Amino acid sequence: MVTLDHGYYQPVDPESITWTIVFQQNNRAMDLMVQTYHALHPAASAPAYSPGVIAYLSEALNALADAGVGRRARCCRLKPDRTAATGFSATDWNLAMSDSQPVRYDAPDPDALSRLRDNFLNRLDGFRSFVDRSGVYWDDERECKDLLVELYRAHLRGLLHDGLWDTVGARELVAEVRRVLTSRLSDRHGPQNLLNWRLFDFLARMSSDQTLVFAGAFYDLLRGPGDSSERMERFNAAFAPIVAPASPAVTRSFPTLFLMLDRPDENIYVRTELYESAHRQLYGVPLFANAPLSAAEYRAVRAMAAALWTALAGWGWQPADMIDVHSFTLVRPRCAAAAESRADRTHG
């Protein structure tokens, strides 16, 4: 029995009971398949396995229900078949869920939650609640984010009217996006520092065709049909080729920043290192695949954020929206903050 422990069962839709099997070419799972094939057929050339070779077997998983938001369960096993031409037979695949349970986002680890709370309070002396308009939290965290929301509304909301773009209009939109990201927020505050400049320098390098694609996708992200997770995934389908070969981090941070600026009551900005770390602490499992941010992953982020909002409210801290939740996760122990800052300069 060969165990393929790289790859995931991942629901296309959290409401669906049909699971697909996601493997990437040249990853460990593919390497194991090729190695096993060579062991069975040393004189033959190994076939070029691809995700499609495996994905069609997903029908065997149709009976699995209640996938859970953003759940990934590892464990895919296959039995080599020496008589099959490829070395593996579809009927010999033994697909099974691991013993892991669906993530319960309403039940974060209480000890991890307490540590996050203590870290936040240790970094923000005198903090009482999010509604205070003085003190370290207001001065260092909230005021600048409110000013960024105002800047976004002043420069971009008026352009998001009908989604019909010509080259001139698309260039104007891109210029305003850059202005929001690079303008001083006030006499006291410089430009925003949520999104590292490396994650938006593509704005200055897009071709005319890419600019038109970006404008249409950006409009759909903020004004298109469906919930924000669906719109974000559609945006990334158009956006990822524009920024390739950049890290998937840009597909997490760039669209979700503007989702939060547009609707801070519903959407939260994603930073890869920050949320991967928080998710592992609170729920004991990883959050992101090495791929553009998916709708399922953003739903998981929002579910975690909702759980955090509930905890903050329960402590009497009076969070107003997801900006406060993001700020809570952003304020880290000093050593962790330094490490994550270095990582975010590269990964976002």
C-alpha positions, 0 to 999 in steps of 0.5 A: 500500500502506498500512502499519498499524503500530499494533496487534499480532499477539498469541497468545491462548495462547502454545501456540496457533498461531492469532493474532488481530489486535488493534486498538483503536477510534480508534487510529492503525490505525483512523485510517489506515483511515478516511483511506484510505477517504476518499481512495478515496471522498471523497463517502462517509461512512467506516464505523465500523471496529472490532476485529471488522472485522479480527479475523475475518481471523485465520484467515489466520494459522493457519499461523504456529507457535511464537508464543513467550511474550508475543511481539508482532510488528508489521506489518499491511498492506492493499491498498485495493480501489477496487471494494469497497463498503467500500474494502477487500476481505478477499481483498486483505489481505496479513498478514505477520509482521515480521522480529522473532524470538520472545523467548528469555527464557533469553537476556537481553542480557548487557550489559544484565544486567551493567548491572543487576548493577552498578547493584544493587551500586552502590546496596547497599554491602557486598552479598554474597548474598540470604541475609544477615540484616544489611546494607543489603539486609536492612534496606531491602529484604528484611525489610519484604517478609517482614513483609508476607508474614507480615501477609498470611498472618495476615489473609487466608489464613484467609478464603480457605476456600470462595469463598462470599461474602455481603455481610458476608463480602465486606466483611470480606475487603475490610477485611482487604485494606486492613489488609494494605496500610495496617498498620505492619509492625513498630515499625521499619517503617511500612506497605508501600510496594510498592503506591501508595495510589492503586492501592488507594483503590478499596477504600473506594469500592466499592458493595455489588455491586462488593464481592461481585464483588471478593470472588469474583474475589479468591478465584479469583485466589488459590485458583481453578483454572488457573495464576496467569496464567490466574487473574490474567486472570480476576480482571482481567476482573471487576476492570477495570470496578470500577476504570475509568477508572483506568490499566491499571497497577492491573490489573498491580500490584494482583493480582500483589502478592497473587499474590506474597504468597501464593506468592513462590516462583512469582509476582512483583509487577509494577510497570509502569515498572520491568518495561517498562524491564527488558524493553526493556533485556534483550530489546529489545522492549516488554512491555505493551499499553495494556490490562489485564494479560493472561495472556500478558503475565504469563507473559512477566513470569514468564519474564523473572523466571525468567531473572533468578533463573538469573542471580542464582543463577549469580553466587552470590547465592543468591536464595530466591524471586521477592521477591529477583528483584523487589528486584533489579529494584527497586534502580535507579540513583538518577536512574532510581529518582527518575524511576520513583518519580514515574511510579509515583505515577501509573501503578503 
